Amino acid sequence: MDWQLENAKDGNLTVKMNRYYLYSKYYPYKDACKWICSEVDRTASVYCLIGLGLGYHLKALLELEVKQPIYVYYFGTEEYNLFLENNKDRWWDIPQVKLIHELKGLNLDRNVQLLIPNTIVKAIGIDHPLHSILEVIKINSVSYKKTSAKMEQNFIENSKKQNEFLRRPHYTQTRIACLVAAGPSINETVSWLKGQQKKVDIYVVGAALKVLLHHGIVPKAVVLSDATEGTIHQFSDTNYCGDLYYLCTANYKTVEMHQGPRTILFQKGYQLAEQYAKKNNLPLIETGGSVGTTTFSLLKSLNYSTIVLFGQDLGFTGTATHADGSPSKNVITSTQFLREAEANDGSVVYTTAMFQSFWYWYKEKVESTNVKVYNTALKGLKIPKVPNIDLEEFRKIIYEGEDING
Amino acid sequence: MDYNEMLFEYTEYVKRVPQGCVFIADSLREDKINDALKGIHDFSEGVLWLSHISQLLQKENINVKLNIQKIQQYLIEINEGLIKQDYVVVADMFEYEIEPFFSEMVSLNTKVQ
């Protein structure tokens, strides 16, 4: 880590970590206060602040007169010494505050709030061992903060509806589940599904529903997780009457548009959902941050033993992030903020921080499950232990399944 | 559009820029990066428009003082910050350089009126 102290315009010190300013070079402490005030959740049981720096974030947190314990993680001795040298009055040396460098064995309350300044994630760099986990947490917490009010409104409205609840079957599903997401590979592989749709169970994410319907494929179910009204376009003018599985925090207006049966899902990590599920003895779903990962969790809960991923590229060549005909399609005009990763065919493709966070989720889940998972996105990100299959192999998996089950 | 109308539109737009700068800076500091980037995009387009209108007005001897070189310097620094994704630098530029710059323009325009 490279640390550079500078004098800020207001006479205080500011600091650069690996050439990224941790604080404003004009009013560093005011900047830290603004961020802390916008971030802090007073209902948390404990705070864990990532990055010590000159201590401005810690000081700002204490100024809010929070009573909860505060852990502050520092990246190394250099950072710790820098902090000590510039805080000799030891205002921080109180029982409430613990400065830590070792995260292993740290047993924090479940209701911990992780405070991660965006600049820290950038500054530590992509090769730092903590980068991926901090980035995933940051992406998810920013996303939650943006939609938390909407999520609550949706939860209230959706709870009033006539819903089916998810019941885990006592048997293993014999049919193969095809999880269809809206990545660009579905442009090629949608024809595979058309030929086999009667032999497999197709679960499609909302963003790919119209793509399937346009090709004459009627999925068994569609999955909705997003809280925002942007999903209305995914369902409008479709007349689709199959099953809908939706998160309790999904946009309630979009849910209302659906004509067919509706099963409400409750997710881990969202307090209202957890409380409702506990009270009514219902299973919880992990969301993983996207509708695709939510669908994967759902399929595991429904006891499918084989899942084939369609359109779950998590990466792209060219400029299109999603399939043709998907309302989510974006055109990338600059490769500046993109990352490169290995695709299933061994080539290098682009991905984004958000897609990469989903990739990490899949990698972890596949590692710990007995479910057989296959991928069909040739130019999609390679997920360890998820073999890529072609059309012949897809047919073979279906026929083998039929043979086993008579 | 006649030149009086143009001058009016120009002046009204300049009045709104400081607020926009504060919005961008606050969004960056509160990790609302997408909102900030949209704001920065609108700001860049706005500056192009201001530059174009100021040239038209100046041709008609209507004096609107727009220090385009200074704005270009700001845009270069903002661009460097965006390339690195150093949003602290970008927020600082908007809050402590560009906002006062346009606020002063607004105040000068008000005095002239």
Boltz contact constraints between the chains, C-beta under 6 A:
constraints:
  - contact:
      token1: [A, 20]
      token2: [B, 86]
      max_distance: 6.0
  - contact:
      token1: [A, 21]
      token2: [B, 88]
      max_distance: 6.0
  - contact:
      token1: [A, 21]
      token2: [B, 89]
      max_distance: 6.0
  - contact:
      token1: [A, 24]
      token2: [B, 92]
      max_distance: 6.0
  - contact:
      token1: [A, 25]
      token2: [B, 92]
      max_distance: 6.0
  - contact:
      token1: [A, 26]
      token2: [B, 92]
      max_distance: 6.0
  - contact:
      token1: [A, 26]
      token2: [B, 96]
      max_distance: 6.0
  - contact:
      token1: [A, 34]
      token2: [B, 29]
      max_distance: 6.0
  - contact:
      token1: [A, 35]
      token2: [B, 29]
      max_distance: 6.0
  - contact:
      token1: [A, 38]
      token2: [B, 30]
      max_distance: 6.0
  - contact:
      token1: [A, 118]
      token2: [B, 31]
      max_distance: 6.0
  - contact:
      token1: [A, 119]
      token2: [B, 88]
      max_distance: 6.0
  - contact:
      token1: [A, 122]
      token2: [B, 85]
      max_distance: 6.0
  - contact:
      token1: [A, 142]
      token2: [B, 31]
      max_distance: 6.0
